[in-house]
Amino acid sequence: MPAMNEVPARSILDRLRAHGHRAYFVGGCVRDVLLGIAPKDYDIATSATPDEIVELFPNSDLVGAHFGVVLVKEFECAVEVATFRTEGAYADGRHPAQVALVTDPRLDAQRRDFTINAMFLDPAGGQPPGEVLDFFGGRGDLAARLIRCVGSPRARFQEDHLRLLRAVRFAAQLDFAIERETADAMRAEASSLGHIAAERTRDELTRILTQRHPARGLRLLDETGLLEVVLPEVKALQGVEQPPEFHPEGDVWTHTLLMLEQLPPGPSATLAWGVLLHDVGKPATFTREDRIHFNGHVETGLEISRRVLARLRFSHDDSDQILALVANHMRFGAIHRMRESTLKRFLRLPRFDEHLELHRADCLSSHGHLDNYRYAQERLAATPPEVLRPARLITGSELLELGYSQGPLYREILTAVETAQLDGEIGTVEEARAFVAKNWPRD
């Protein structure tokens, strides 16, 4: 179901209130409304119990009965409606051991992570945008552009360790500062990130990398001591010099941050991670002879990237694409010298637009020359798909009929025929058969 917009969300509020329940918009949507940002979705908090919510909205799902959360489906949309609650101690750094449903929104607010996410909004009350219930100074922190924990920062981070990364995400996304006591607690609790499920860490890091100001997010991870816990391979980029004739911007860390800032709004996760990891092999391959060299940094970077992606439990598809971006990012330097077959195979790489975008960011974050980027664009635009990936002139079945058995030679012949075809040396079935007979004669 699509996210619910404000009009149907307000109708849910109105129905809850018409039946005597307190109900408010809550959390991120309130923060965004007060900042003048259109919320992506709306969450509702209410004094109604889950049973009372389901009675009012029969087309609903209990998605978190223990936590009093109901997914209300109205107007072909969906919204989470949660009963006000308090939470007991967190035993595992993620889940509270006890939850109690309450009727007081203040008690609900004090369990939330940050002051700017702990406000409630009645859009029908007071002056636009409505009456705001703000028990912990969230409006003041919005005005001061601060990320501050509700109550004790260390207690909030000990309850749910992922809040450490969420603090960075909100600060980077909103271009806010992290309040001093909150930042101090983040440094003190940084090691807790090692206890978070890899998938949760991966998803939060991906949000940091694909939202506004990803480079600031990386800097904040570093300043709060989180980077060396979750991505020590990226921390290692700091202070690694590069040859100034190619990289006047500075070390590998600076180069990588500049590249992240060059990405278009809302980049894919694979592109963002490809940028982050594309030079991760440089620290291990740094040498200084006549000048600085990074011999084999692509191959080393691939091995390091595989370990990172496996540790963070990336899907096979995403891992393959990120590794392809790392593996191929240096090939643009030879694009003018490539044989036609090599060039066509390069241009037909899956999601080649991401390879192009990484290369563009790479150039603009170093020497600034876009000649190879533009040449790749031009060749891609001028080459129809059927020319990049033409129909085979000879198939594996035909090779079997001609007496060639499957195996290394079989694959060698098929590859060589396609190479000759891509290079324009052969163009018909007859020419392909003659090419095979000449180069691999049968006794």
SULGIGI-V783815 format. One record per residue. RES is the residue in one small letter. PHI is phi as a letter, one per 40 degrees, with the letter a starting at -180 (none if undefined). Layout:
BEGIN
res=[RES	RES]
phi=[PHI	PHI]
END
This chain:
BEGIN
res=[m	p	a	m	n	e	v	p	a	r	s	i	l	d	r	l	r	a	h	g	h	r	a	y	f	v	g	g	c	v	r	d	v	l	l	g	i	a	p	k	d	y	d	i	a	t	s	a	t	p	d	e	i	v	e	l	f	p	n	s	d	l	v	g	a	h	f	g	v	v	l	v	k	e	f	e	c	a	v	e	v	a	t	f	r	t	e	g	a	y	a	d	g	r	h	p	a	q	v	a	l	v	t	d	p	r	l	d	a	q	r	r	d	f	t	i	n	a	m	f	l	d	p	a	g	g	q	p	p	g	e	v	l	d	f	f	g	g	r	g	d	l	a	a	r	l	i	r	c	v	g	s	p	r	a	r	f	q	e	d	h	l	r	l	l	r	a	v	r	f	a	a	q	l	d	f	a	i	e	r	e	t	a	d	a	m	r	a	e	a	s	s	l	g	h	i	a	a	e	r	t	r	d	e	l	t	r	i	l	t	q	r	h	p	a	r	g	l	r	l	l	d	e	t	g	l	l	e	v	v	l	p	e	v	k	a	l	q	g	v	e	q	p	p	e	f	h	p	e	g	d	v	w	t	h	t	l	l	m	l	e	q	l	p	p	g	p	s	a	t	l	a	w	g	v	l	l	h	d	v	g	k	p	a	t	f	t	r	e	d	r	i	h	f	n	g	h	v	e	t	g	l	e	i	s	r	r	v	l	a	r	l	r	f	s	h	d	d	s	d	q	i	l	a	l	v	a	n	h	m	r	f	g	a	i	h	r	m	r	e	s	t	l	k	r	f	l	r	l	p	r	f	d	e	h	l	e	l	h	r	a	d	c	l	s	s	h	g	h	l	d	n	y	r	y	a	q	e	r	l	a	a	t	p	p	e	v	l	r	p	a	r	l	i	t	g	s	e	l	l	e	l	g	y	s	q	g	p	l	y	r	e	i	l	t	a	v	e	t	a	q	l	d	g	e	i	g	t	v	e	e	a	r	a	f	v	a	k	n	w	p	r	d]
phi=[none	c	c	c	c	c	c	c	c	c	c	c	d	c	c	c	c	c	b	g	c	c	a	a	c	a	g	c	c	c	d	c	d	c	c	g	b	c	c	c	a	b	b	b	b	a	c	c	c	d	c	c	c	c	c	c	b	d	c	b	b	c	c	a	d	c	c	g	b	b	c	c	b	b	f	g	b	a	a	c	b	b	c	d	a	b	b	c	c	c	c	b	g	a	b	c	c	b	b	b	c	b	b	b	c	c	c	c	c	c	c	c	c	b	d	c	b	b	b	b	b	b	c	c	b	g	c	d	c	h	c	b	c	b	c	b	g	c	c	c	c	c	c	c	f	b	c	b	c	c	g	c	d	c	c	c	c	c	c	b	c	c	d	d	c	c	c	c	c	c	c	c	c	c	f	b	c	c	d	d	c	c	c	c	c	c	c	c	b	d	c	c	c	c	b	c	d	d	c	c	c	d	c	c	c	c	c	c	c	b	c	c	f	c	c	c	d	c	c	c	d	c	c	c	g	c	c	c	c	c	a	c	c	c	d	c	c	c	g	c	c	b	c	c	c	b	b	c	c	h	c	c	c	c	d	c	c	c	c	c	c	c	c	c	d	g	c	c	c	c	c	c	c	c	c	c	b	c	b	c	c	c	d	c	b	c	b	b	b	c	a	c	b	b	c	g	c	c	c	c	c	c	c	c	c	d	c	c	c	c	c	c	f	c	c	c	c	c	c	d	c	c	c	c	c	c	c	b	c	c	c	c	c	b	c	c	b	c	c	d	c	c	c	c	c	c	c	c	d	d	f	c	d	c	c	c	c	c	c	c	c	c	c	c	c	a	c	g	c	b	d	c	c	c	c	c	d	c	c	c	c	c	b	c	d	c	c	c	b	c	c	c	c	a	b	c	c	c	c	c	c	c	g	c	c	c	i	d	c	d	c	c	c	d	c	c	c	c	c	c	c	c	c	g	c	b	a	b	c	c	c	c	c	c	c	c	c	c	c	b	c	c	c]
END
